[in-house]
Each structure stands twice: as structure tokens, then as C-alpha cells.
Amino acid sequence: MNETAKRARAAIDLAAVRSNVRELRERASGAELMAVVKSDGYGHGAVPCARAAREAGASWLGTALPEEAFALRAAGDTGRLMCWLWTPGGPWRKAVEQDIDVSVSGLWALREVTVAARAAGRPARVQLKVDTGLGRNGCQPADWAELTRAARAAEAEGALTVTGVWSHFACADEPGHPSIAAQLAAFHEALGTAEAAGLRPEVRHLANTPATLTLPEAHFDLVRAGIGIYGVSPSPELGTSQDLGLRPAMTLEASLASVKRVPAGHGVSYGHRYTTPGETTLALVPLGYADGIPRHASGTGPVWVAGKWRTVAGRIAMDQFVVDLGGDSAEAGDPAVLFGPGDRGEPTAEDWGRAAGTIGYEIVTRIGSRVPRVYVDSDIRNGVETAAGDTALTGGTA
């Protein structure tokens, strides 16, 4: 373990990312795959994970924020790249100049990107989003015909190219939910309206990770894989990562900061919500909610210490929490694994999600910047670590 990672680290296995991308591509029924690397690659590191995804055949990358897309371009990626969360006055021109596909959900955005394209002296790459039932971003069906006609007019003028039509499922992680069929039908109708307006998009896409895994009829030309490329199950209803053929890429671990014997009746952490039932050994894990460890998991969060599954004793504090080792022994500096692939019996991010009353997505994404990311590659480097800044994007594939 290097000097910056003695307290704690999140080890990211890039081989797992590549394996997950390949698995999801196989499940995609011949559609292309977009690797979603928003929120710094769901906490795993956007640039290294984007590079690994490209190597495994992801022909598109996806981000939420424009700044995330610009960072990928700055790191050297030249492949197909889409960004979808825009607000008025956004950096449209920079996106046009960097050949980034931008999502448009209303006439205000279409107007702004058209002005930016004219200023840039080149057509914008635009993907139109329709709200088929999720109720977040996306054009309402009642306004869709007007938006598609306006987009076609701008396309005819040479201001933009409509490269895609897309939407997002609300409940694809709940197999059999009635909204799934309703959204599929709405999307087909929206595609028909776009075609009637004269649009011929390059890609049509609706499927997220759960739909990629369970709904081949929703694959169309492109699937968007987010949490799946990091090896976390989208939902308990679909099974564990192992059930789905995915491998968790992140292992979060720390070095014990203290190990001590205490008598029976000893209070532990704020509020004394835990009191030792007998003489025991307490171990201090130097991670807390400032690092993204959910305080809601106080008393329930699982940790692998000294070869056994333990549970957080008492409240999780800002920088640290305690586990009760009972009759077992350990030493300061010994490893505590909060989550990983589960190969050694250690908990997974999904286990922490259940303990905190949330989902695995939130667990991995919220791990903060105080925890250094180190990159391992079980395919070609035999576990040799590289510092977080050492992995760069050298270029994408179109």
C-alpha cells in the first residue's frame, strides 16, 4: 500500500470494468453500448473507467454534466460522447466545437444550441429526448411533434444534425411493472412522430442497465449501461452481481487505527447507542460519513475484519467508526474491508445499501475525495497498483 493510501483506499479493478462491459455487450442483442461515466464514473474514476470501457468495446460514452464531457475530451477521448443534463445558458458552443452530442428536451434548448452552432460555424450534434413516463427531463408527448418539426427545420438549415432519439425507463429494475410496457409503447409512438417529421436518427435508445439485462425488446440501436459496468446490481429484484454475471470493480478498505480491550458495559461512540455486553476488543476503522460512509448504517453496516463479517458498533462518526471483535484479536494496521466483490466473504456495496436503506449506486458514488483511488488490473498487471493520476485516456474508438 502506498504512502497516500495507508489510512484507506478504494481499489478499482479495471479488468472488472472491461469484463462487465463485455458481458453487457453480449446481452445487448447486437446494439451498441454506451458506458455511462457520470459522477466521476459512479465514484470509480471517470477517465480510467472510460478508457477500460473503450478497450472492451464501448462505442459511446455518456455523462450528465457538460463539464464531465469536457474532462473526457481533455483526457484525450475522441470517440462518440453524449451529455444530457443542460440548463439555460449552458456551454453549448464548447460542446459543439468538441463534437459532443447534446440532449435537447424542449424548444428553449433547441434555440440555444442552434445559436451556438451558428456561432461555432459548424452543425451541432443533437439527440432529442422524449418523456415516455419517467417524469424527469424529456419533452412531453403533447409537445413532441412541435419539437421534432422544429429540429427538422434547423437540420434542413444546416444548424444541427439530429443524431438520436432517446428516453429513460422509470421501473426497468422491477420486472413486470406495468409502466415498462407503457413506456415502450410511448417510445415507439415518439419514434413514429420523429420519422413523420422527416428525422432519421442514427441511434434510438431507451435501455439502461436493468433493461439491457432483461428487456431485449428495448435495446433498439444503443443501450446505456451505467451501474452495471462497475459490477453493482441495479436492484435486488434482478439478483446479485454474481447472479447477473457482473463483477464489482471497487474494493473499499482501511487500516485499523486502534485496537484495544475494554470492559463490559463500555459505551461506544456518540450517544452510547452500543454498550459492550462483556469484556471485548474494539477496533477503530478510520472512515466516516465525511468519506461517504452512510451514518444511516450505524449499528448495521457490515465490515470484514480479522477474517469475519462484523457490524458497526454504535454510531458512525465523521471520520471513524468502531467494530466489536468479541473474542478475536487484531492489531493496528490490519485491514478492514467495508465492501468488495465478495470473493473472500467480505460484504458488497449492495450489502451496505441494504444496511443503510438505500441502493448500491449511492454507496459507491458517495465515497469521497479523501479516499484515494488506486487502480489494479487483474488481467495484465497482476494486481500492481497505479496512482489515480497515472491512468489516462489515450483516445476513443468511433
DOGUZA-457159 format. One record per residue (C-alpha): x, z, y negated. Coordinates in steps of 0.05 Angstrom, whole numbers, plus 5000, padded with zeros to 4 digits. Each point is the difference from the previous one (the first is absolute). Example, Ala and Ser with C-alpha at 12.3 -4.5 7.8 and 13.67 -1.06 7.14 Angstrom:
% residues 2
((5246,5156,5090))
((5027,4987,4931))
//
This chain:
% residues 398
((5000,5000,5000))
((5030,4981,4933))
((5011,5048,4941))
((4936,4979,4963))
((4957,5010,5062))
((5020,5070,5023))
((4937,5034,4974))
((4951,4947,5024))
((4993,4926,5013))
((4951,4947,5019))
((5033,4954,5050))
((4969,4931,5001))
((5010,4957,5062))
((4999,4928,4977))
((4998,4977,5072))
((4932,5034,5006))
((4976,4962,4938))
((5021,4934,5031))
((4969,5018,5067))
((4934,5018,4966))
((4999,4935,4960))
((5011,4960,5064))
((4945,5038,5036))
((4951,4989,4943))
((5018,4927,4996))
((4985,4992,5073))
((4932,5033,4988))
((4985,4955,4941))
((4973,4941,5040))
((5047,4950,4969))
((4988,5022,4928))
((5058,5013,4953))
((5018,5073,4985))
((5008,5033,4932))
((5041,5064,5003))
((4973,5048,4948))
((5056,5039,4968))
((4963,5034,4942))
((5015,5072,4980))
((5073,4991,5018))
((4983,4974,5069))
((4951,5057,5013))
((5057,5048,4985))
((5049,4965,5047))
((5037,4959,4947))
((4972,4934,4978))
((5063,4958,4998))
((5029,5019,5068))
((4932,4995,5034))
((4984,4934,4966))
((5066,4972,5025))
((4986,5024,5071))
((4929,4971,4998))
((5027,4933,4977))
((5050,5000,5057))
((4943,5012,5049))
((4960,4941,4974))
((4956,5026,4943))
((4989,4939,4957))
((4968,5039,4943))
((5013,5066,4965))
((4946,5038,4963))
((5001,5053,4945))
((4948,5035,4959))
((5037,5005,4933))
((5036,4944,4963))
((5061,5044,4992))
((5005,5006,5075))
((5000,4925,5007))
((5052,4991,4946))
((5046,5050,5036))
((4997,4957,5063))
((5019,4938,4960))
((5057,5039,4966))
((5024,5019,5070))
((5006,4927,5019))
((4935,4983,5035))
((4979,4928,4989))
((4943,4995,5050))
((4925,5001,4990))
((4979,5063,4964))
((4932,5025,4976))
((4981,5055,4951))
((4928,5023,4991))
((4989,5059,4954))
((4996,4975,4929))
((4975,5030,4935))
((4988,4965,4933))
((5064,4981,4964))
((5040,5002,5065))
((5066,4962,5006))
((4966,4935,5022))
((5053,4954,4971))
((5057,5034,5036))
((4962,4995,5065))
((4988,4926,4988))
((5073,4988,4984))
((5021,5037,5063))
((4953,4959,5045))
((4958,5061,5020))
((4929,4989,5023))
((4953,5041,4957))
((4931,5025,5019))
((4941,4985,4954))
((4934,5036,5007))
((4965,4981,4935))
((4997,4952,4942))
((5041,5046,4954))
((5059,4996,5049))
((4992,4925,5009))
((5003,4991,4925))
((5062,5044,4993))
((5039,4966,5056))
((4981,4931,4973))
((5028,5018,4932))
((5063,5027,5032))
((5009,4937,5042))
((4995,4955,4939))
((5051,5043,4964))
((5046,4996,5060))
((4992,4925,5005))
((4984,5002,5074))
((4937,5011,5042))
((4984,5070,5024))
((4989,5014,5074))
((4932,5035,5004))
((4962,5032,5056))
((4927,5014,4988))
((4972,5065,5027))
((4927,5010,5018))
((4968,5068,5010))
((4966,4993,5068))
((4980,5073,5003))
((5060,5046,4989))
((4978,5013,4928))
((5069,5004,4969))
((5033,4939,4969))
((4973,4931,5012))
((4947,4955,4968))
((4928,5018,5015))
((4963,4946,5040))
((4952,4990,4941))
((5059,4979,4956))
((5040,4964,5053))
((4974,4929,4989))
((5016,5005,4925))
((5071,5025,5015))
((5014,4946,5051))
((4975,4945,4953))
((5042,5027,4943))
((5061,5004,5046))
((4990,4929,5023))
((4995,4976,4927))
((5066,5035,4984))
((5031,4970,5062))
((4978,4931,4979))
((5033,5010,4933))
((5065,5018,5035))
((5002,5073,4976))
((4997,5029,5070))
((4996,4988,5074))
((4950,5040,5041))
((5043,5017,5060))
((4954,5049,5033))
((4932,5032,5007))
((4998,5071,5027))
((4963,5066,5009))
((5009,5068,5032))
((4963,5037,5055))
((4971,5069,4987))
((4992,5025,5071))
((5043,4957,5046))
((5030,5064,5026))
((4932,5021,5027))
((4985,4950,5057))
((4928,4979,5002))
((4983,5022,4929))
((4944,4956,4974))
((5037,4984,4935))
((5051,4960,5039))
((4953,4945,5020))
((4967,5002,4932))
((5067,4990,4965))
((5020,4944,5046))
((4935,4964,4984))
((5010,5012,4926))
((5070,4973,5003))
((4978,4937,5036))
((4947,4990,4946))
((5052,5010,4945))
((5046,4948,5033))
((4943,4951,5001))
((4987,5011,4926))
((5074,4991,4984))
((5001,4935,5039))
((4938,4976,4965))
((5035,5012,4934))
((5056,4953,5023))
((5052,5053,5019))
((5045,4989,5060))
((5040,5064,5007))
((5063,5002,5042))
((4983,5067,5031))
((4936,5039,5013))
((5010,5073,5019))
((4958,5061,5014))
((5034,5039,5055))
((5039,5063,4988))
((5039,5037,5056))
((4938,5025,5038))
((4967,4932,4996))
((5064,4966,5023))
((4998,5045,5061))
((4926,4996,5017))
((4965,4941,4965))
((5029,4932,5018))
((4940,4967,4967))
((5025,5029,4933))
((5071,4972,5004))
((4988,4934,4964))
((5067,4972,4973))
((5036,5065,4983))
((4996,5074,5018))
((5025,5056,4955))
((5036,5054,5039))
((5015,5064,4962))
((5003,5066,5037))
((5009,4964,5067))
((5068,4972,4983))
((5025,5071,4991))
((4972,5019,5068))
((4946,5048,4978))
((4930,4993,5032))
((4947,4980,4950))
((4950,5050,5028))
((4989,5046,5059))
((4941,4956,5021))
((5049,4944,5016))
((5048,5045,5039))
((5070,5025,4989))
((5059,4957,4979))
((5022,4998,5072))
((4931,4977,5022))
((5004,4943,4950))
((5070,4978,5020))
((5030,5023,4934))
((5061,5044,4988))
((5004,5049,4941))
((5059,4981,4956))
((5009,5066,4962))
((5029,5064,5026))
((4998,5058,4951))
((5048,5057,5014))
((5036,5057,4966))
((5055,5050,5014))
((4977,5072,5007))
((5020,5039,4938))
((4993,5069,5030))
((4987,5033,5067))
((4987,5075,5004))
((4969,5054,5043))
((4942,5039,4969))
((4958,5058,5025))
((4926,4999,5020))
((4952,4999,4942))
((5046,4962,4953))
((4963,4957,4949))
((5020,4927,4994))
((4997,4957,4937))
((4951,5004,4942))
((4937,5040,5010))
((5023,5027,5067))
((4951,4954,5036))
((5045,5008,5060))
((5027,5067,5026))
((5047,5003,5059))
((4964,5026,5062))
((5063,5032,5027))
((5075,5000,4991))
((5019,4927,4994))
((5047,4947,4971))
((4980,4963,4937))
((5032,4933,4982))
((4998,4971,4930))
((4990,4925,4992))
((5023,4976,4931))
((4943,4952,4986))
((4937,5013,4961))
((4944,4968,4961))
((5049,4976,4947))
((5027,4956,5055))
((4931,4977,5021))
((4986,5049,5055))
((4925,5013,4993))
((4983,5072,4981))
((4933,4989,5036))
((5040,5003,5065))
((5019,5073,4988))
((4991,5036,5066))
((4987,4935,5038))
((5057,4952,4987))
((5041,4984,5063))
((5076,5003,5003))
((5050,4989,5056))
((5052,5055,5000))
((5046,5024,5056))
((4969,4954,5050))
((4927,5021,4989))
((4939,4982,4958))
((4991,5054,4947))
((4948,5010,4946))
((5011,5016,4927))
((4995,5075,4991))
((4964,5018,4935))
((4997,4958,4938))
((5042,4940,4985))
((5036,5012,4935))
((5029,4951,4950))
((5068,4994,5033))
((4995,5034,5067))
((4958,5027,5057))
((5010,5046,5060))
((4990,4992,5075))
((4996,5057,5049))
((5047,4988,5059))
((4974,5059,5040))
((5051,5019,5053))
((5041,4937,4991))
((5064,4995,4961))
((5030,4951,4951))
((5053,4998,4946))
((5003,4978,4928))
((5015,4926,4999))
((4961,4984,5064))
((4951,4943,4993))
((4926,5006,4987))
((4962,4936,5012))
((4934,4996,4963))
((4980,4933,5029))
((5028,4939,5034))
((4981,4951,5055))
((4982,5057,5048))
((5051,4980,5053))
((5030,5070,5006))
((4934,5036,4995))
((5005,5006,4924))
((4937,4992,4957))
((4981,4934,4969))
((4976,4984,4930))
((4930,4994,5031))
((5006,5072,5025))
((5016,5023,4929))
((4941,4960,4974))
((4954,5037,5047))
((5032,5067,4981))
((4990,4986,4926))
((4931,4969,5006))
((5025,4932,4977))
((5029,4936,5029))
((5068,4978,5023))
((5005,4951,4942))
((5001,5057,4950))
((5051,5041,5039))
((5054,4946,5000))
((4984,4973,4931))
((5003,5067,4964))
((5071,5019,5024))
((5035,5007,4933))
((5064,4976,4969))
((5036,5066,5013))
((5003,4980,5073))
((5054,4946,5009))
((4983,4940,5043))
((5053,4980,5049))
((4994,4937,5041))
((5015,4992,5073))
((4994,4939,5043))
((4992,5013,5074))
((5006,4925,5014))
((5068,4984,4973))
((5033,5062,4971))
((4990,5051,5055))
((4972,5050,4951))
((5055,4994,4948))
((4971,5022,4934))
((5006,4963,4934))
((4986,5030,4932))
((4933,4982,4969))
((5031,4954,4949))
((5042,4962,5051))
((4943,4958,5028))
((4984,4941,4954))
((4953,4942,5005))
((5040,4937,5006))
((4944,4951,4998))
((4933,4985,5030))
((4971,4944,5042))
((4946,4956,4975))
//
